[in-house]
Amino acid sequence: MFSLVSTVVAGLVIALGVFFPALAMGKTISQALDSLARQPESEKAISRTLFIGLAMIESLAIYCLV
């Protein structure tokens, strides 16, 4: 019984741990593209901040998988 419950909970944690960071990444990329469309001259700053933010969001998904 314990094995079944732990397997289900692990699957749920992995599913939620991948779903919510994926939503956050989509929203982040969408906002970055919107910002680039409004201010193309600040491409370097937006891109740098975007990649740092995406790395932090992705680390959440990696922690859930570990």
N, C-alpha and C positions, 0 to 999 in steps of 0.2 A: 504494500500500500504506500509506504514512504517513497519507494522508488518511482511509482507512478506519479505521485504528487510532485516530487522534485523534478521529474522530467517535464511535466506540464508547466510548472512555474518557470523553469529554465527556458522553455520555448517561448513563453509569454514575455519574459524579460528581454530575450533576444529580439522578438518581433517588435516590441515597443521601443527598444533601444536602437533599432535601425529605422523605424518609421518616423519618429519625431525628429531625429537629426536630419533625415532626408527632407522633411518639410522645412526645417530651418535653413538648410542649404538652398533649397529652391527659392525661398523668400529672400535670402541674402543675395543670391545671384540676380534675382529679379530687381531688387533695389539697386544693386551695383550697375546693372545695365541701364536702368532709369537715370541714375546719376551721371553715367557716361554720356547718355543722350542729351542731358541738359547742360553738362559742362565737359565737353571733350578735351579741353586744355588741361584738365586735372586728371588725366588718364593714369599717370604713374602713381599718384597718391591713392587713387581709388583702387587700382589693381593690387597694390601692395597691401592695403588694408583688407581687401577682399580675400586674398590668399591667406593672410594671417588668421582672419576670422573663420575661413573654411577649415583650416587646420585645427583650430580649437573645437569647432563643431564636430569634425570627423573623429577627434579624440574621444568624444563622448560615446560614439558608436563603437569604437574599439574597446573602450572600457566595459561596455555591456557584453561584448563578445568574449572577453577574457573572464 
